[in-house]
Amino acid sequence: MVVYYMPTALVKNVGQTPKLAQILAGCVQIMFVIGCLLPSLRLDQMGRRKTMMWGCGGLGVCMLFIAALLSAKGNKDASIAAVTFFFVYMLIFGASINVVPWVYGPEILPLEARTRGTAISVSSHWMWNFFVVMITPVLINRLDWKTYLIFMCTNLVFVPIIYWFYPETSNMSLESIDSLFIKPGEYESESAEEGEAGSREVKEDT
């Protein structure tokens, strides 16, 4: 939403002129690029789960402050502060949620489902992007600053979801990640069955 409708949001919600809104929107995209640099180089040290959790939490807090500041109609200082949080939002987004899912999805999928699962996740990503792009101008026109409260909630709700349901995969090989989804003793029993089957085949051949 911030990426696609930044100039519109700055004009309608913040009260900037169209020309200044375009300049600020371009500068906000620079924050996006800067944010991507750290996880691109140090994601294993940062951790997948931690990065996604503080990313969703930080994005939700930014949306909260943007909504609160824009609710003060006619307050120039509040509008300037809201623009600042747009910058912070894009910095956090670039450093967390923009990067981790592209790595995390293929990592947790088993080999036989990796290509299909990755295709589904990427398709889902762009379908939700399309959905958000289509509804955002309608929300901004009808709800004004309250629109950002919706995005605040959708970001914050993922913090406990990631904490409870997303295993950590940093510094793990793809083979060891598979073990995260195997019940204790299951791998040993499968290996034993495969060994017995192999022994029977050898005996039959002899």
CYANA upper distance limits for C-alpha pairs under 8 A (distance plus 0.5 A):
  1 MET  CA      5 TYR  CA      6.31
  1 MET  CA      6 MET  CA      7.98
  1 MET  CA    132 VAL  CA      7.03
  1 MET  CA    133 VAL  CA      6.79
  1 MET  CA    136 THR  CA      7.18
  2 VAL  CA      6 MET  CA      5.56
  2 VAL  CA      9 ALA  CA      8.49
  2 VAL  CA     86 PHE  CA      8.16
  2 VAL  CA     90 MET  CA      8.28
  3 VAL  CA     29 GLN  CA      8.06
  4 TYR  CA    133 VAL  CA      7.53
  5 TYR  CA      9 ALA  CA      6.49
  5 TYR  CA    136 THR  CA      8.42
  5 TYR  CA    137 PRO  CA      8.24
  6 MET  CA     10 LEU  CA      6.61
  6 MET  CA     21 ALA  CA      8.25
  6 MET  CA     25 ALA  CA      6.17
  7 PRO  CA     11 VAL  CA      6.71
  7 PRO  CA     18 PRO  CA      7.62
  7 PRO  CA     21 ALA  CA      5.49
  7 PRO  CA     22 GLN  CA      5.98
  7 PRO  CA     24 LEU  CA      8.34
  7 PRO  CA     25 ALA  CA      6.33
  8 THR  CA     12 LYS  CA      6.46
  8 THR  CA     13 ASN  CA      8.42
  8 THR  CA     21 ALA  CA      8.28
  9 ALA  CA     13 ASN  CA      5.73
  9 ALA  CA     14 VAL  CA      7.25
  9 ALA  CA    140 ILE  CA      8.20
 10 LEU  CA     14 VAL  CA      5.25
 10 LEU  CA     15 GLY  CA      6.69
 10 LEU  CA     16 GLN  CA      6.14
 10 LEU  CA     21 ALA  CA      6.10
 10 LEU  CA     83 VAL  CA      8.22
 11 VAL  CA     15 GLY  CA      5.33
 11 VAL  CA     16 GLN  CA      5.23
 11 VAL  CA     17 THR  CA      6.50
 11 VAL  CA     18 PRO  CA      6.60
 11 VAL  CA     21 ALA  CA      6.80
 12 LYS  CA     16 GLN  CA      8.20
 13 ASN  CA     70 LEU  CA      7.09
 13 ASN  CA    144 ASP  CA      7.15
 13 ASN  CA    145 TRP  CA      7.17
 14 VAL  CA     70 LEU  CA      7.10
 14 VAL  CA     79 SER  CA      5.85
 14 VAL  CA     80 ILE  CA      8.46
 14 VAL  CA     82 ALA  CA      7.89
 14 VAL  CA     83 VAL  CA      8.05
 15 GLY  CA     79 SER  CA      8.06
 16 GLN  CA     20 LEU  CA      6.84
 16 GLN  CA     21 ALA  CA      6.29
 17 THR  CA     21 ALA  CA      6.44
 18 PRO  CA     22 GLN  CA      6.77
 19 LYS  CA     23 ILE  CA      7.01
 20 LEU  CA     24 LEU  CA      6.63
 21 ALA  CA     25 ALA  CA      6.48
 22 GLN  CA     26 GLY  CA      6.75
 23 ILE  CA     27 CYS  CA      6.88
 24 LEU  CA     28 VAL  CA      6.63
 25 ALA  CA     29 GLN  CA      7.04
 26 GLY  CA     30 ILE  CA      7.37
 27 CYS  CA     31 MET  CA      7.44
 28 VAL  CA     32 PHE  CA      7.23
 28 VAL  CA     86 PHE  CA      7.80
 28 VAL  CA     87 PHE  CA      5.88
 28 VAL  CA     90 MET  CA      7.13
 29 GLN  CA     33 VAL  CA      7.11
 29 GLN  CA     90 MET  CA      7.75
 30 ILE  CA     34 ILE  CA      6.79
 31 MET  CA     35 GLY  CA      6.53
 31 MET  CA     87 PHE  CA      6.98
 31 MET  CA     88 VAL  CA      8.29
 31 MET  CA     90 MET  CA      6.41
 31 MET  CA     91 LEU  CA      5.43
 31 MET  CA     94 GLY  CA      8.14
 32 PHE  CA     36 CYS  CA      6.99
 32 PHE  CA     90 MET  CA      5.57
 32 PHE  CA     91 LEU  CA      5.64
 32 PHE  CA     92 ILE  CA      8.40
 32 PHE  CA     93 PHE  CA      7.48
 32 PHE  CA     94 GLY  CA      5.25
 32 PHE  CA     95 ALA  CA      8.30
 33 VAL  CA     37 LEU  CA      7.37
 33 VAL  CA     91 LEU  CA      8.37
 33 VAL  CA     94 GLY  CA      7.06
 34 ILE  CA     38 LEU  CA      8.37
 34 ILE  CA     91 LEU  CA      7.36
 34 ILE  CA     94 GLY  CA      7.86
 35 GLY  CA     39 PRO  CA      8.38
 35 GLY  CA     90 MET  CA      8.08
 35 GLY  CA     91 LEU  CA      5.22
 35 GLY  CA     92 ILE  CA      6.87
 35 GLY  CA     93 PHE  CA      7.72
 35 GLY  CA     94 GLY  CA      4.91
 35 GLY  CA     95 ALA  CA      4.80
 35 GLY  CA     96 SER  CA      8.50
 36 CYS  CA     40 SER  CA      6.65
 36 CYS  CA     94 GLY  CA      5.19
 36 CYS  CA     95 ALA  CA      5.31
 36 CYS  CA     96 SER  CA      8.27
 36 CYS  CA     98 ASN  CA      8.20
 36 CYS  CA     99 VAL  CA      7.47
 37 LEU  CA     41 LEU  CA      7.04
 37 LEU  CA     95 ALA  CA      7.77
 38 LEU  CA     42 ARG  CA      6.39
 38 LEU  CA     43 LEU  CA      7.90
 38 LEU  CA     95 ALA  CA      7.01
 39 PRO  CA     43 LEU  CA      4.89
 39 PRO  CA     46 MET  CA      7.87
 39 PRO  CA     95 ALA  CA      6.41
 39 PRO  CA     96 SER  CA      7.71
 39 PRO  CA     99 VAL  CA      7.55
 40 SER  CA     99 VAL  CA      8.06
 42 ARG  CA     46 MET  CA      6.70
 43 LEU  CA     47 GLY  CA      6.49
 43 LEU  CA     48 ARG  CA      7.54
 43 LEU  CA    170 SER  CA      8.26
 44 ASP  CA     48 ARG  CA      7.79
 44 ASP  CA    170 SER  CA      5.45
 44 ASP  CA    171 ASN  CA      6.25
 45 GLN  CA    170 SER  CA      7.93
 45 GLN  CA    171 ASN  CA      8.45
 46 MET  CA     50 LYS  CA      7.54
 46 MET  CA     51 THR  CA      6.88
 47 GLY  CA     51 THR  CA      6.47
 47 GLY  CA    168 GLU  CA      7.62
 47 GLY  CA    169 THR  CA      8.17
 47 GLY  CA    170 SER  CA      5.96
 48 ARG  CA     52 MET  CA      6.77
 48 ARG  CA    100 VAL  CA      6.92
 48 ARG  CA    104 TYR  CA      7.81
 48 ARG  CA    168 GLU  CA      6.56
 48 ARG  CA    169 THR  CA      7.10
 48 ARG  CA    170 SER  CA      6.60
 49 ARG  CA     53 MET  CA      6.52
 49 ARG  CA    162 ILE  CA      7.15
 49 ARG  CA    163 TYR  CA      7.61
 49 ARG  CA    166 TYR  CA      7.28
 49 ARG  CA    167 PRO  CA      7.66
 49 ARG  CA    168 GLU  CA      6.23
 50 LYS  CA     54 TRP  CA      6.55
 51 THR  CA     55 GLY  CA      6.30
 51 THR  CA     96 SER  CA      6.05
 51 THR  CA     97 ILE  CA      8.31
 51 THR  CA    100 VAL  CA      8.12
 52 MET  CA     56 CYS  CA      6.54
 52 MET  CA     96 SER  CA      6.21
 52 MET  CA     97 ILE  CA      6.39
 52 MET  CA    100 VAL  CA      7.47
 52 MET  CA    159 VAL  CA      8.30
 52 MET  CA    162 ILE  CA      7.93
 53 MET  CA     57 GLY  CA      6.57
 53 MET  CA    158 PHE  CA      7.98
 53 MET  CA    159 VAL  CA      5.52
 53 MET  CA    162 ILE  CA      7.03
 53 MET  CA    163 TYR  CA      7.76
 54 TRP  CA     58 GLY  CA      6.27
 54 TRP  CA     96 SER  CA      8.47
 54 TRP  CA    159 VAL  CA      8.20
 55 GLY  CA     59 LEU  CA      6.57
 55 GLY  CA     92 ILE  CA      6.55
 55 GLY  CA     93 PHE  CA      7.09
 55 GLY  CA     95 ALA  CA      8.06
 55 GLY  CA     96 SER  CA      5.64
 55 GLY  CA     97 ILE  CA      6.69
 56 CYS  CA     60 GLY  CA      6.59
 56 CYS  CA     97 ILE  CA      7.73
 56 CYS  CA    155 ASN  CA      5.56
 56 CYS  CA    156 LEU  CA      6.43
 56 CYS  CA    158 PHE  CA      7.12
 56 CYS  CA    159 VAL  CA      6.68
 57 GLY  CA     61 VAL  CA      6.75
 57 GLY  CA    155 ASN  CA      7.18
 57 GLY  CA    156 LEU  CA      5.99
 57 GLY  CA    159 VAL  CA      6.90
 58 GLY  CA     62 CYS  CA      6.70
 58 GLY  CA     89 TYR  CA      8.04
 58 GLY  CA     92 ILE  CA      7.30
 59 LEU  CA     63 MET  CA      6.76
 59 LEU  CA     89 TYR  CA      6.22
 59 LEU  CA     92 ILE  CA      7.26
 59 LEU  CA     93 PHE  CA      7.45
 59 LEU  CA    152 MET  CA      7.67
 59 LEU  CA    155 ASN  CA      6.94
 59 LEU  CA    156 LEU  CA      8.41
 60 GLY  CA     64 LEU  CA      6.73
 60 GLY  CA    151 PHE  CA      7.60
 60 GLY  CA    152 MET  CA      4.71
 60 GLY  CA    153 CYS  CA      7.24
 60 GLY  CA    154 THR  CA      8.25
 60 GLY  CA    155 ASN  CA      5.60
 60 GLY  CA    156 LEU  CA      5.85
 61 VAL  CA     65 PHE  CA      6.80
 61 VAL  CA    152 MET  CA      7.38
 62 CYS  CA     66 ILE  CA      6.59
 62 CYS  CA     85 PHE  CA      6.25
 62 CYS  CA     86 PHE  CA      7.90
 62 CYS  CA     88 VAL  CA      7.76
 62 CYS  CA     89 TYR  CA      6.35
 62 CYS  CA    152 MET  CA      8.25
 63 MET  CA     67 ALA  CA      6.60
 63 MET  CA     85 PHE  CA      8.43
 63 MET  CA     89 TYR  CA      8.33
 63 MET  CA    148 TYR  CA      5.92
 63 MET  CA    149 LEU  CA      7.02
 63 MET  CA    151 PHE  CA      7.16
 63 MET  CA    152 MET  CA      5.56
 64 LEU  CA     68 ALA  CA      6.68
 64 LEU  CA    148 TYR  CA      7.41
 64 LEU  CA    149 LEU  CA      6.68
 64 LEU  CA    152 MET  CA      6.43
 65 PHE  CA     69 LEU  CA      6.46
 65 PHE  CA     82 ALA  CA      7.66
 65 PHE  CA     85 PHE  CA      7.73
 66 ILE  CA     70 LEU  CA      6.49
 66 ILE  CA     82 ALA  CA      5.48
 66 ILE  CA     83 VAL  CA      8.44
 66 ILE  CA     85 PHE  CA      6.88
 66 ILE  CA     86 PHE  CA      8.01
 66 ILE  CA    145 TRP  CA      8.35
 66 ILE  CA    148 TYR  CA      7.53
 67 ALA  CA     71 SER  CA      6.61
 67 ALA  CA    145 TRP  CA      5.65
 67 ALA  CA    146 LYS  CA      6.74
 67 ALA  CA    147 THR  CA      8.21
 67 ALA  CA    148 TYR  CA      5.96
 67 ALA  CA    149 LEU  CA      6.85
 68 ALA  CA     72 ALA  CA      7.69
 68 ALA  CA    145 TRP  CA      8.36
 69 LEU  CA     78 ALA  CA      5.60
 69 LEU  CA     79 SER  CA      7.07
 69 LEU  CA     81 ALA  CA      7.65
 69 LEU  CA     82 ALA  CA      6.33
 70 LEU  CA     78 ALA  CA      7.24
 70 LEU  CA     79 SER  CA      6.79
 70 LEU  CA     82 ALA  CA      7.19
 70 LEU  CA    145 TRP  CA      6.33
 71 SER  CA    145 TRP  CA      6.52
 72 ALA  CA     78 ALA  CA      7.28
 75 ASN  CA     79 SER  CA      6.88
 76 LYS  CA     80 ILE  CA      6.83
 77 ASP  CA     81 ALA  CA      6.74
 78 ALA  CA     82 ALA  CA      6.64
 79 SER  CA     83 VAL  CA      6.91
 80 ILE  CA     84 THR  CA      6.98
 81 ALA  CA     85 PHE  CA      7.02
 82 ALA  CA     86 PHE  CA      6.96
 83 VAL  CA     87 PHE  CA      7.09
 84 THR  CA     88 VAL  CA      6.90
 85 PHE  CA     89 TYR  CA      6.36
 86 PHE  CA     90 MET  CA      6.90
 87 PHE  CA     91 LEU  CA      6.84
 88 VAL  CA     92 ILE  CA      6.71
 89 TYR  CA     93 PHE  CA      6.54
 90 MET  CA     94 GLY  CA      6.50
 91 LEU  CA     95 ALA  CA      6.79
 92 ILE  CA     96 SER  CA      6.64
 93 PHE  CA     97 ILE  CA      5.97
 93 PHE  CA     98 ASN  CA      6.26
 94 GLY  CA     98 ASN  CA      5.70
 94 GLY  CA     99 VAL  CA      7.32
 95 ALA  CA     99 VAL  CA      7.26
 96 SER  CA    100 VAL  CA      6.60
 97 ILE  CA    101 PRO  CA      7.07
 98 ASN  CA    102 TRP  CA      8.36
 99 VAL  CA    103 VAL  CA      7.71
100 VAL  CA    104 TYR  CA      6.36
101 PRO  CA    105 GLY  CA      6.31
102 TRP  CA    106 PRO  CA      7.92
103 VAL  CA    107 GLU  CA      6.94
104 TYR  CA    108 ILE  CA      6.93
104 TYR  CA    169 THR  CA      8.21
105 GLY  CA    109 LEU  CA      7.18
105 GLY  CA    117 GLY  CA      8.35
105 GLY  CA    118 THR  CA      6.98
105 GLY  CA    121 SER  CA      7.76
106 PRO  CA    114 ARG  CA      6.31
106 PRO  CA    115 THR  CA      8.35
106 PRO  CA    117 GLY  CA      7.94
106 PRO  CA    118 THR  CA      6.32
107 GLU  CA    169 THR  CA      8.07
107 GLU  CA    174 LEU  CA      6.87
107 GLU  CA    177 ILE  CA      7.89
108 ILE  CA    169 THR  CA      8.30
108 ILE  CA    174 LEU  CA      8.34
108 ILE  CA    177 ILE  CA      7.05
108 ILE  CA    178 ASP  CA      7.68
109 LEU  CA    113 ALA  CA      6.62
109 LEU  CA    114 ARG  CA      5.64
109 LEU  CA    117 GLY  CA      7.48
109 LEU  CA    178 ASP  CA      8.47
110 PRO  CA    114 ARG  CA      6.26
110 PRO  CA    178 ASP  CA      7.16
111 LEU  CA    115 THR  CA      8.40
113 ALA  CA    117 GLY  CA      6.15
114 ARG  CA    118 THR  CA      6.34
115 THR  CA    119 ALA  CA      6.66
116 ARG  CA    120 ILE  CA      6.76
117 GLY  CA    121 SER  CA      6.66
118 THR  CA    122 VAL  CA      6.61
119 ALA  CA    123 SER  CA      6.57
120 ILE  CA    124 SER  CA      6.50
121 SER  CA    125 HIS  CA      6.61
122 VAL  CA    126 TRP  CA      6.96
123 SER  CA    127 MET  CA      6.60
124 SER  CA    128 TRP  CA      6.66
125 HIS  CA    129 ASN  CA      6.77
126 TRP  CA    130 PHE  CA      6.60
127 MET  CA    131 PHE  CA      6.75
128 TRP  CA    132 VAL  CA      6.59
129 ASN  CA    133 VAL  CA      6.55
130 PHE  CA    134 MET  CA      6.68
131 PHE  CA    135 ILE  CA      6.83
132 VAL  CA    136 THR  CA      6.29
133 VAL  CA    137 PRO  CA      8.05
134 MET  CA    138 VAL  CA      8.23
135 ILE  CA    139 LEU  CA      6.69
136 THR  CA    140 ILE  CA      6.59
137 PRO  CA    141 ASN  CA      6.63
138 VAL  CA    142 ARG  CA      6.69
139 LEU  CA    143 LEU  CA      5.93
139 LEU  CA    144 ASP  CA      7.45
139 LEU  CA    147 THR  CA      6.37
140 ILE  CA    144 ASP  CA      5.08
140 ILE  CA    145 TRP  CA      7.65
140 ILE  CA    147 THR  CA      6.47
143 LEU  CA    147 THR  CA      6.09
145 TRP  CA    149 LEU  CA      8.19
146 LYS  CA    150 ILE  CA      7.64
147 THR  CA    151 PHE  CA      7.46
148 TYR  CA    152 MET  CA      6.56
149 LEU  CA    153 CYS  CA      6.78
150 ILE  CA    154 THR  CA      6.90
151 PHE  CA    155 ASN  CA      6.70
152 MET  CA    156 LEU  CA      6.70
153 CYS  CA    157 VAL  CA      6.49
154 THR  CA    158 PHE  CA      7.49
155 ASN  CA    159 VAL  CA      7.97
157 VAL  CA    161 ILE  CA      7.40
158 PHE  CA    162 ILE  CA      6.41
159 VAL  CA    163 TYR  CA      6.75
160 PRO  CA    164 TRP  CA      6.59
161 ILE  CA    165 PHE  CA      6.34
161 ILE  CA    166 TYR  CA      7.95
162 ILE  CA    166 TYR  CA      5.41
167 PRO  CA    180 LEU  CA      8.17
169 THR  CA    177 ILE  CA      6.96
172 MET  CA    176 SER  CA      6.59
172 MET  CA    177 ILE  CA      6.77
173 SER  CA    177 ILE  CA      6.75
174 LEU  CA    178 ASP  CA      7.06
175 GLU  CA    179 SER  CA      7.60
176 SER  CA    180 LEU  CA      7.69
177 ILE  CA    181 PHE  CA      8.15
178 ASP  CA    182 ILE  CA      7.49
182 ILE  CA    186 GLU  CA      6.83
182 ILE  CA    187 TYR  CA      7.32
183 LYS  CA    187 TYR  CA      8.12
185 GLY  CA    189 SER  CA      6.72
186 GLU  CA    190 GLU  CA      6.70
187 TYR  CA    191 SER  CA      6.59
188 GLU  CA    192 ALA  CA      6.59
189 SER  CA    193 GLU  CA      6.68
190 GLU  CA    194 GLU  CA      6.67
191 SER  CA    195 GLY  CA      6.59
192 ALA  CA    196 GLU  CA      6.67
193 GLU  CA    197 ALA  CA      6.63
194 GLU  CA    198 GLY  CA      6.61
195 GLY  CA    199 SER  CA      6.71
196 GLU  CA    200 ARG  CA      6.75
197 ALA  CA    201 GLU  CA      6.81
198 GLY  CA    202 VAL  CA      6.81
199 SER  CA    203 LYS  CA      6.78
200 ARG  CA    204 GLU  CA      6.63
201 GLU  CA    205 ASP  CA      6.69
202 VAL  CA    206 THR  CA      6.82
